[in-house]
Amino acid sequence: MKEIFDILKHNDLFNGIILSDFEKMITCLSPIRKKFNKAETILNTGDRVDCIYIILSGSVKVVKNTIDGKENILTELSTSEIFGEVFSCANILHSPVTVISLGESEVLFLDYKKSITSCQSICSYHSKLILNMLKLLANKNIMLHQKIELISKRTTRERLLLYFDLNRGLKKKFTIPHNRENLASYLCVDRSAMSNELSKMQKEGIIKYNKNQFEIL
C-alpha cells in the first residue's frame, strides 16, 4: 500500500492526504490495478468511461484519430499522472480519445462516482479528494485553452514559439517531453515543415537545440 501511496502522493488529486487516510480511502474506493504492454490500448475510442485512470508506472499517449486515419497526439502522460476524469465529470459515456501505453505500464482504475461522492462516514479525506478533483479539472481547462491558443496560430513558427514559451516558464534552457514526430502531431503541423522551421530559427539565432533540449537565444 505504501508503494502505491509513494507514487500517488505526487498527484494533485491526493494533495493533503496522509498515508493512514490513504489506506482507508483505498479500502473505500476499491481500485483495480492493470498492467499493459508496449503499444497496448488502455482506453479505446468509444469505450465506456466511468473511471479515473492513474499511471502507477510507465507512460501513455492520448491520441485522437482523424477520419483519414492519421493519429493526432493530444498529450503524453507519465507516472502519477491522471486521465479520464474530465470525461467522467462531464458525463461523457464513451471516450472520444484513445489512450495507448508507450512501454510497459501499470494503471490504477478508480471508480469515478465513488471518488467524488462522500461516503456514509463523511470522511475528511474524502472531502479533500473532491476538492482536489475540482482543482484538477480547473487546471485541465487551462491546458485546453492553451492547446486551442496553439492551434489557432496560423504558421508553424508561431506555434513553435508559443509552445516553447508555454513550456519553458522563466528558463532560457528547457527540455520538452516530445520527440520530433510527436511534437509535430501535437502542434498539428507537417513534420518536415516543422524540422525545416526549427533549422531556420537556429540559423537566425532565435533558438539553439539538441534533440529535445532547447535554449532561447
Secondary structure, 3 states (H helix, E strand, C coil): CHHHHHHHCCCHHHCCCCHHHHHHHHHHHCCEEEEECCCCEEECCCCECCEEEEEEECEEEEEEECCCCCEEEEEEEECCCEECHHHHHCCCCECCCEEEECCCEEEEEEEHHHHHCCCCCCCHHHHHHHHHHHHHHHHHHHHHHHHHHHHHCCCHHHHHHHHHHHHHCCCCEEECCCCHHHHHHHHCCCHHHHHHHHHHHHHCCCEEEECCEEEEC
